[in-house]
Amino acid sequence: MKGGTLDYKCRRCGKVFSNTHVPDTTTAIICFISDAFMPSAWTGEPANLKIDGVETHCCEDGVFGIGDFIGATDDKS
């Protein structure tokens, strides 16, 4: 089990951003693929919200865009 951040790419400006840390990146990716819920034991994560693979992003010009889930980056050891 390795923690890390979920990576998204903004549809509007193309920027890749990471703003959500998870305790296990593999489990998080499996939740996205299987349209499942985050494990309820994960504190700080909205475990009761369904994973939908999108995240809002404030672009450099101040306009909001939508970011799509593109992967995860493990924490550095």
Gaussian input, Z-matrix of N, CA and C with variables (Angstrom, degrees):
# hf/3-21g

backbone

0 1
 N
 C     1     B1
 C     2     B2     1     A1
 N     3     B3     2     A2     1     D1
 C     4     B4     3     A3     2     D2
 C     5     B5     4     A4     3     D3
 N     6     B6     5     A5     4     D4
 C     7     B7     6     A6     5     D5
 C     8     B8     7     A7     6     D6
 N     9     B9     8     A8     7     D7
 C    10    B10     9     A9     8     D8
 C    11    B11    10    A10     9     D9
 N    12    B12    11    A11    10    D10
 C    13    B13    12    A12    11    D11
 C    14    B14    13    A13    12    D12
 N    15    B15    14    A14    13    D13
 C    16    B16    15    A15    14    D14
 C    17    B17    16    A16    15    D15
 N    18    B18    17    A17    16    D16
 C    19    B19    18    A18    17    D17
 C    20    B20    19    A19    18    D18
 N    21    B21    20    A20    19    D19
 C    22    B22    21    A21    20    D20
 C    23    B23    22    A22    21    D21
 N    24    B24    23    A23    22    D22
 C    25    B25    24    A24    23    D23
 C    26    B26    25    A25    24    D24
 N    27    B27    26    A26    25    D25
 C    28    B28    27    A27    26    D26
 C    29    B29    28    A28    27    D27
 N    30    B30    29    A29    28    D28
 C    31    B31    30    A30    29    D29
 C    32    B32    31    A31    30    D30
 N    33    B33    32    A32    31    D31
 C    34    B34    33    A33    32    D32
 C    35    B35    34    A34    33    D33
 N    36    B36    35    A35    34    D34
 C    37    B37    36    A36    35    D35
 C    38    B38    37    A37    36    D36
 N    39    B39    38    A38    37    D37
 C    40    B40    39    A39    38    D38
 C    41    B41    40    A40    39    D39
 N    42    B42    41    A41    40    D40
 C    43    B43    42    A42    41    D41
 C    44    B44    43    A43    42    D42
 N    45    B45    44    A44    43    D43
 C    46    B46    45    A45    44    D44
 C    47    B47    46    A46    45    D45
 N    48    B48    47    A47    46    D46
 C    49    B49    48    A48    47    D47
 C    50    B50    49    A49    48    D48
 N    51    B51    50    A50    49    D49
 C    52    B52    51    A51    50    D50
 C    53    B53    52    A52    51    D51
 N    54    B54    53    A53    52    D52
 C    55    B55    54    A54    53    D53
 C    56    B56    55    A55    54    D54
 N    57    B57    56    A56    55    D55
 C    58    B58    57    A57    56    D56
 C    59    B59    58    A58    57    D57
 N    60    B60    59    A59    58    D58
 C    61    B61    60    A60    59    D59
 C    62    B62    61    A61    60    D60
 N    63    B63    62    A62    61    D61
 C    64    B64    63    A63    62    D62
 C    65    B65    64    A64    63    D63
 N    66    B66    65    A65    64    D64
 C    67    B67    66    A66    65    D65
 C    68    B68    67    A67    66    D66
 N    69    B69    68    A68    67    D67
 C    70    B70    69    A69    68    D68
 C    71    B71    70    A70    69    D69
 N    72    B72    71    A71    70    D70
 C    73    B73    72    A72    71    D71
 C    74    B74    73    A73    72    D72
 N    75    B75    74    A74    73    D73
 C    76    B76    75    A75    74    D74
 C    77    B77    76    A76    75    D75
 N    78    B78    77    A77    76    D76
 C    79    B79    78    A78    77    D77
 C    80    B80    79    A79    78    D78
 N    81    B81    80    A80    79    D79
 C    82    B82    81    A81    80    D80
 C    83    B83    82    A82    81    D81
 N    84    B84    83    A83    82    D82
 C    85    B85    84    A84    83    D83
 C    86    B86    85    A85    84    D84
 N    87    B87    86    A86    85    D85
 C    88    B88    87    A87    86    D86
 C    89    B89    88    A88    87    D87
 N    90    B90    89    A89    88    D88
 C    91    B91    90    A90    89    D89
 C    92    B92    91    A91    90    D90
 N    93    B93    92    A92    91    D91
 C    94    B94    93    A93    92    D92
 C    95    B95    94    A94    93    D93
 N    96    B96    95    A95    94    D94
 C    97    B97    96    A96    95    D95
 C    98    B98    97    A97    96    D96
 N    99    B99    98    A98    97    D97
 C   100   B100    99    A99    98    D98
 C   101   B101   100   A100    99    D99
 N   102   B102   101   A101   100   D100
 C   103   B103   102   A102   101   D101
 C   104   B104   103   A103   102   D102
 N   105   B105   104   A104   103   D103
 C   106   B106   105   A105   104   D104
 C   107   B107   106   A106   105   D105
 N   108   B108   107   A107   106   D106
 C   109   B109   108   A108   107   D107
 C   110   B110   109   A109   108   D108
 N   111   B111   110   A110   109   D109
 C   112   B112   111   A111   110   D110
 C   113   B113   112   A112   111   D111
 N   114   B114   113   A113   112   D112
 C   115   B115   114   A114   113   D113
 C   116   B116   115   A115   114   D114
 N   117   B117   116   A116   115   D115
 C   118   B118   117   A117   116   D116
 C   119   B119   118   A118   117   D117
 N   120   B120   119   A119   118   D118
 C   121   B121   120   A120   119   D119
 C   122   B122   121   A121   120   D120
 N   123   B123   122   A122   121   D121
 C   124   B124   123   A123   122   D122
 C   125   B125   124   A124   123   D123
 N   126   B126   125   A125   124   D124
 C   127   B127   126   A126   125   D125
 C   128   B128   127   A127   126   D126
 N   129   B129   128   A128   127   D127
 C   130   B130   129   A129   128   D128
 C   131   B131   130   A130   129   D129
 N   132   B132   131   A131   130   D130
 C   133   B133   132   A132   131   D131
 C   134   B134   133   A133   132   D132
 N   135   B135   134   A134   133   D133
 C   136   B136   135   A135   134   D134
 C   137   B137   136   A136   135   D135
 N   138   B138   137   A137   136   D136
 C   139   B139   138   A138   137   D137
 C   140   B140   139   A139   138   D138
 N   141   B141   140   A140   139   D139
 C   142   B142   141   A141   140   D140
 C   143   B143   142   A142   141   D141
 N   144   B144   143   A143   142   D142
 C   145   B145   144   A144   143   D143
 C   146   B146   145   A145   144   D144
 N   147   B147   146   A146   145   D145
 C   148   B148   147   A147   146   D146
 C   149   B149   148   A148   147   D147
 N   150   B150   149   A149   148   D148
 C   151   B151   150   A150   149   D149
 C   152   B152   151   A151   150   D150
 N   153   B153   152   A152   151   D151
 C   154   B154   153   A153   152   D152
 C   155   B155   154   A154   153   D153
 N   156   B156   155   A155   154   D154
 C   157   B157   156   A156   155   D155
 C   158   B158   157   A157   156   D156
 N   159   B159   158   A158   157   D157
 C   160   B160   159   A159   158   D158
 C   161   B161   160   A160   159   D159
 N   162   B162   161   A161   160   D160
 C   163   B163   162   A162   161   D161
 C   164   B164   163   A163   162   D162
 N   165   B165   164   A164   163   D163
 C   166   B166   165   A165   164   D164
 C   167   B167   166   A166   165   D165
 N   168   B168   167   A167   166   D166
 C   169   B169   168   A168   167   D167
 C   170   B170   169   A169   168   D168
 N   171   B171   170   A170   169   D169
 C   172   B172   171   A171   170   D170
 C   173   B173   172   A172   171   D171
 N   174   B174   173   A173   172   D172
 C   175   B175   174   A174   173   D173
 C   176   B176   175   A175   174   D174
 N   177   B177   176   A176   175   D175
 C   178   B178   177   A177   176   D176
 C   179   B179   178   A178   177   D177
 N   180   B180   179   A179   178   D178
 C   181   B181   180   A180   179   D179
 C   182   B182   181   A181   180   D180
 N   183   B183   182   A182   181   D181
 C   184   B184   183   A183   182   D182
 C   185   B185   184   A184   183   D183
 N   186   B186   185   A185   184   D184
 C   187   B187   186   A186   185   D185
 C   188   B188   187   A187   186   D186
 N   189   B189   188   A188   187   D187
 C   190   B190   189   A189   188   D188
 C   191   B191   190   A190   189   D189
 N   192   B192   191   A191   190   D190
 C   193   B193   192   A192   191   D191
 C   194   B194   193   A193   192   D192
 N   195   B195   194   A194   193   D193
 C   196   B196   195   A195   194   D194
 C   197   B197   196   A196   195   D195
 N   198   B198   197   A197   196   D196
 C   199   B199   198   A198   197   D197
 C   200   B200   199   A199   198   D198
 N   201   B201   200   A200   199   D199
 C   202   B202   201   A201   200   D200
 C   203   B203   202   A202   201   D201
 N   204   B204   203   A203   202   D202
 C   205   B205   204   A204   203   D203
 C   206   B206   205   A205   204   D204
 N   207   B207   206   A206   205   D205
 C   208   B208   207   A207   206   D206
 C   209   B209   208   A208   207   D207
 N   210   B210   209   A209   208   D208
 C   211   B211   210   A210   209   D209
 C   212   B212   211   A211   210   D210
 N   213   B213   212   A212   211   D211
 C   214   B214   213   A213   212   D212
 C   215   B215   214   A214   213   D213
 N   216   B216   215   A215   214   D214
 C   217   B217   216   A216   215   D215
 C   218   B218   217   A217   216   D216
 N   219   B219   218   A218   217   D217
 C   220   B220   219   A219   218   D218
 C   221   B221   220   A220   219   D219
 N   222   B222   221   A221   220   D220
 C   223   B223   222   A222   221   D221
 C   224   B224   223   A223   222   D222
 N   225   B225   224   A224   223   D223
 C   226   B226   225   A225   224   D224
 C   227   B227   226   A226   225   D225
 N   228   B228   227   A227   226   D226
 C   229   B229   228   A228   227   D227
 C   230   B230   229   A229   228   D228

   B1=1.4505
   B2=1.5203
   B3=1.3405
   B4=1.4508
   B5=1.5218
   B6=1.3300
   B7=1.4566
   B8=1.5124
   B9=1.3221
   B10=1.4518
   B11=1.5106
   B12=1.3190
   B13=1.4588
   B14=1.5184
   B15=1.3251
   B16=1.4540
   B17=1.5187
   B18=1.3204
   B19=1.4570
   B20=1.5277
   B21=1.3287
   B22=1.4619
   B23=1.5184
   B24=1.3413
   B25=1.4621
   B26=1.5226
   B27=1.3268
   B28=1.4584
   B29=1.5272
   B30=1.3269
   B31=1.4595
   B32=1.5278
   B33=1.3122
   B34=1.4589
   B35=1.5219
   B36=1.3445
   B37=1.4670
   B38=1.5278
   B39=1.3304
   B40=1.4587
   B41=1.5130
   B42=1.3296
   B43=1.4612
   B44=1.5309
   B45=1.3329
   B46=1.4577
   B47=1.5307
   B48=1.3280
   B49=1.4605
   B50=1.5222
   B51=1.3102
   B52=1.4663
   B53=1.5139
   B54=1.3237
   B55=1.4606
   B56=1.5219
   B57=1.3219
   B58=1.4614
   B59=1.5181
   B60=1.3266
   B61=1.4662
   B62=1.5219
   B63=1.3347
   B64=1.4639
   B65=1.5275
   B66=1.3383
   B67=1.4619
   B68=1.5214
   B69=1.3473
   B70=1.4627
   B71=1.5281
   B72=1.3264
   B73=1.4671
   B74=1.5273
   B75=1.3240
   B76=1.4615
   B77=1.5274
   B78=1.3134
   B79=1.4707
   B80=1.5197
   B81=1.3288
   B82=1.4686
   B83=1.5258
   B84=1.3208
   B85=1.4661
   B86=1.5291
   B87=1.3159
   B88=1.4709
   B89=1.5259
   B90=1.3334
   B91=1.4668
   B92=1.5257
   B93=1.3326
   B94=1.4601
   B95=1.5184
   B96=1.3268
   B97=1.4653
   B98=1.5248
   B99=1.3319
   B100=1.4630
   B101=1.5219
   B102=1.3498
   B103=1.4603
   B104=1.5303
   B105=1.3240
   B106=1.4597
   B107=1.5269
   B108=1.3171
   B109=1.4550
   B110=1.5200
   B111=1.3364
   B112=1.4654
   B113=1.5208
   B114=1.3315
   B115=1.4681
   B116=1.5257
   B117=1.3265
   B118=1.4625
   B119=1.5277
   B120=1.3224
   B121=1.4694
   B122=1.5305
   B123=1.3320
   B124=1.4655
   B125=1.5138
   B126=1.2944
   B127=1.4554
   B128=1.5136
   B129=1.3016
   B130=1.4499
   B131=1.5133
   B132=1.3035
   B133=1.4556
   B134=1.5246
   B135=1.3179
   B136=1.4685
   B137=1.5247
   B138=1.3336
   B139=1.4620
   B140=1.5250
   B141=1.3296
   B142=1.4625
   B143=1.5257
   B144=1.3350
   B145=1.4605
   B146=1.5192
   B147=1.3016
   B148=1.4556
   B149=1.5240
   B150=1.2975
   B151=1.4569
   B152=1.5256
   B153=1.3289
   B154=1.4628
   B155=1.5212
   B156=1.3253
   B157=1.4575
   B158=1.5082
   B159=1.3391
   B160=1.4603
   B161=1.5226
   B162=1.3019
   B163=1.4605
   B164=1.5271
   B165=1.3271
   B166=1.4639
   B167=1.5228
   B168=1.3284
   B169=1.4632
   B170=1.5192
   B171=1.3386
   B172=1.4582
   B173=1.5270
   B174=1.3223
   B175=1.4627
   B176=1.5271
   B177=1.3202
   B178=1.4561
   B179=1.5196
   B180=1.3397
   B181=1.4629
   B182=1.5308
   B183=1.3539
   B184=1.4533
   B185=1.5237
   B186=1.3094
   B187=1.4614
   B188=1.5257
   B189=1.3378
   B190=1.4571
   B191=1.5185
   B192=1.3284
   B193=1.4512
   B194=1.5160
   B195=1.3083
   B196=1.4623
   B197=1.5215
   B198=1.3355
   B199=1.4525
   B200=1.5162
   B201=1.3147
   B202=1.4611
   B203=1.5215
   B204=1.3288
   B205=1.4544
   B206=1.5219
   B207=1.3393
   B208=1.4675
   B209=1.5347
   B210=1.3332
   B211=1.4597
   B212=1.5160
   B213=1.3175
   B214=1.4677
   B215=1.5237
   B216=1.3119
   B217=1.4575
   B218=1.5229
   B219=1.3427
   B220=1.4625
   B221=1.5202
   B222=1.3377
   B223=1.4536
   B224=1.5118
   B225=1.2881
   B226=1.4681
   B227=1.5170
   B228=1.3016
   B229=1.4766
   B230=1.5148
   A1=108.17
   A2=116.27
   A3=120.90
   A4=109.34
   A5=115.75
   A6=120.96
   A7=111.54
   A8=115.15
   A9=120.27
   A10=111.15
   A11=116.10
   A12=121.42
   A13=111.04
   A14=115.39
   A15=121.58
   A16=107.83
   A17=117.13
   A18=122.61
   A19=110.31
   A20=114.83
   A21=122.79
   A22=109.23
   A23=117.02
   A24=121.97
   A25=107.62
   A26=115.75
   A27=121.80
   A28=110.70
   A29=116.47
   A30=121.95
   A31=110.97
   A32=116.99
   A33=121.21
   A34=112.90
   A35=116.84
   A36=119.35
   A37=113.74
   A38=117.42
   A39=121.20
   A40=115.70
   A41=117.62
   A42=120.51
   A43=110.76
   A44=116.13
   A45=122.19
   A46=106.92
   A47=115.98
   A48=120.20
   A49=110.50
   A50=115.35
   A51=122.80
   A52=107.65
   A53=116.59
   A54=118.55
   A55=113.78
   A56=117.22
   A57=120.65
   A58=109.45
   A59=115.97
   A60=120.83
   A61=108.48
   A62=115.91
   A63=121.58
   A64=109.01
   A65=117.55
   A66=120.37
   A67=114.25
   A68=117.39
   A69=120.76
   A70=108.44
   A71=116.61
   A72=120.44
   A73=112.12
   A74=118.05
   A75=120.91
   A76=110.48
   A77=117.15
   A78=120.92
   A79=110.44
   A80=117.47
   A81=120.94
   A82=110.78
   A83=117.60
   A84=121.00
   A85=110.34
   A86=117.44
   A87=121.08
   A88=109.96
   A89=117.74
   A90=121.08
   A91=110.72
   A92=117.77
   A93=120.95
   A94=110.65
   A95=116.65
   A96=121.58
   A97=111.54
   A98=116.53
   A99=120.16
   A100=113.30
   A101=117.54
   A102=122.03
   A103=110.49
   A104=115.14
   A105=121.65
   A106=111.35
   A107=114.92
   A108=122.42
   A109=109.24
   A110=116.92
   A111=120.70
   A112=108.11
   A113=118.14
   A114=120.39
   A115=111.11
   A116=116.43
   A117=120.64
   A118=112.39
   A119=117.93
   A120=121.14
   A121=111.89
   A122=117.75
   A123=120.63
   A124=109.06
   A125=117.10
   A126=120.48
   A127=109.59
   A128=115.75
   A129=120.68
   A130=113.37
   A131=118.16
   A132=122.32
   A133=108.91
   A134=118.09
   A135=120.10
   A136=110.59
   A137=116.50
   A138=121.76
   A139=112.53
   A140=117.67
   A141=119.39
   A142=111.92
   A143=118.17
   A144=121.03
   A145=110.24
   A146=116.59
   A147=120.92
   A148=109.66
   A149=116.44
   A150=121.89
   A151=107.37
   A152=116.97
   A153=118.47
   A154=112.54
   A155=117.71
   A156=120.09
   A157=115.91
   A158=118.60
   A159=119.92
   A160=110.51
   A161=115.12
   A162=122.49
   A163=107.14
   A164=117.57
   A165=118.98
   A166=109.82
   A167=114.88
   A168=121.07
   A169=108.67
   A170=116.92
   A171=121.25
   A172=107.85
   A173=115.96
   A174=121.51
   A175=110.04
   A176=116.72
   A177=121.81
   A178=113.17
   A179=117.90
   A180=120.27
   A181=112.85
   A182=116.64
   A183=121.59
   A184=114.97
   A185=117.45
   A186=121.62
   A187=107.93
   A188=116.19
   A189=120.14
   A190=111.43
   A191=114.82
   A192=122.57
   A193=109.06
   A194=115.95
   A195=122.85
   A196=108.06
   A197=115.71
   A198=120.64
   A199=110.77
   A200=116.40
   A201=122.42
   A202=109.86
   A203=116.12
   A204=121.90
   A205=109.32
   A206=116.77
   A207=119.92
   A208=112.95
   A209=117.71
   A210=119.27
   A211=110.95
   A212=115.45
   A213=120.83
   A214=108.75
   A215=115.42
   A216=122.03
   A217=108.12
   A218=116.08
   A219=120.39
   A220=110.85
   A221=115.35
   A222=120.36
   A223=109.94
   A224=116.62
   A225=121.03
   A226=109.51
   A227=116.76
   A228=120.84
   A229=110.82
   D1=126.09
   D2=-178.98
   D3=-134.54
   D4=125.65
   D5=178.36
   D6=-75.00
   D7=165.85
   D8=178.39
   D9=176.23
   D10=-169.13
   D11=-179.10
   D12=-112.13
   D13=149.68
   D14=176.20
   D15=-86.72
   D16=133.93
   D17=-176.19
   D18=-105.35
   D19=137.85
   D20=-179.67
   D21=-130.11
   D22=155.72
   D23=174.92
   D24=-125.28
   D25=125.10
   D26=-177.65
   D27=-69.93
   D28=130.23
   D29=178.49
   D30=-68.68
   D31=-27.92
   D32=-174.29
   D33=-83.88
   D34=-50.92
   D35=-174.48
   D36=-109.30
   D37=-11.09
   D38=177.73
   D39=83.28
   D40=0.56
   D41=-178.71
   D42=-72.19
   D43=137.89
   D44=173.83
   D45=-91.39
   D46=130.57
   D47=-178.25
   D48=-140.13
   D49=155.73
   D50=179.47
   D51=-134.26
   D52=119.91
   D53=-179.55
   D54=-135.59
   D55=7.77
   D56=179.47
   D57=-128.22
   D58=122.16
   D59=177.26
   D60=-97.74
   D61=137.59
   D62=177.64
   D63=-126.74
   D64=150.29
   D65=-179.38
   D66=-71.20
   D67=-19.61
   D68=-178.48
   D69=-148.31
   D70=107.91
   D71=-176.84
   D72=-66.73
   D73=-34.91
   D74=-179.70
   D75=-63.82
   D76=-45.29
   D77=178.54
   D78=-62.91
   D79=-40.89
   D80=179.36
   D81=-61.64
   D82=-44.03
   D83=179.51
   D84=-64.31
   D85=-40.74
   D86=177.87
   D87=-62.10
   D88=-38.48
   D89=177.46
   D90=-62.07
   D91=-41.31
   D92=177.66
   D93=-63.25
   D94=-48.34
   D95=-176.18
   D96=-62.91
   D97=-40.28
   D98=-175.24
   D99=-94.48
   D100=6.78
   D101=179.47
   D102=55.80
   D103=45.54
   D104=-175.21
   D105=-104.55
   D106=-177.48
   D107=176.94
   D108=-96.40
   D109=151.14
   D110=172.76
   D111=-64.71
   D112=147.71
   D113=177.68
   D114=-58.18
   D115=134.35
   D116=-176.80
   D117=-67.05
   D118=-18.89
   D119=179.92
   D120=-74.12
   D121=-15.07
   D122=-178.93
   D123=-77.39
   D124=112.10
   D125=177.55
   D126=-80.76
   D127=148.79
   D128=-179.80
   D129=85.90
   D130=-12.17
   D131=177.40
   D132=-103.93
   D133=142.82
   D134=177.48
   D135=-74.31
   D136=78.07
   D137=-173.01
   D138=-62.27
   D139=-22.36
   D140=-178.81
   D141=-88.32
   D142=-3.52
   D143=178.38
   D144=-96.82
   D145=137.11
   D146=179.87
   D147=-70.61
   D148=140.66
   D149=176.67
   D150=-71.53
   D151=123.75
   D152=179.27
   D153=-119.59
   D154=-3.20
   D155=173.93
   D156=78.90
   D157=10.03
   D158=177.23
   D159=-125.49
   D160=153.90
   D161=-178.43
   D162=-147.00
   D163=142.78
   D164=176.84
   D165=-77.84
   D166=153.25
   D167=-178.73
   D168=-142.27
   D169=133.07
   D170=175.06
   D171=-92.82
   D172=110.88
   D173=-178.90
   D174=-71.25
   D175=164.80
   D176=-176.57
   D177=-59.13
   D178=-26.63
   D179=179.46
   D180=-85.99
   D181=5.37
   D182=176.34
   D183=88.48
   D184=-2.01
   D185=179.19
   D186=-91.88
   D187=143.62
   D188=-179.40
   D189=-85.12
   D190=141.45
   D191=175.48
   D192=-125.20
   D193=177.66
   D194=177.54
   D195=-114.12
   D196=130.62
   D197=177.76
   D198=-105.56
   D199=137.52
   D200=177.32
   D201=-98.39
   D202=142.27
   D203=177.36
   D204=-63.23
   D205=127.99
   D206=179.78
   D207=-122.89
   D208=-6.91
   D209=179.53
   D210=155.22
   D211=-162.85
   D212=-178.30
   D213=-144.00
   D214=149.10
   D215=177.36
   D216=-116.35
   D217=120.51
   D218=179.11
   D219=-69.27
   D220=148.75
   D221=173.56
   D222=-60.41
   D223=148.16
   D224=175.72
   D225=-74.56
   D226=138.04
   D227=-179.44
   D228=-84.20

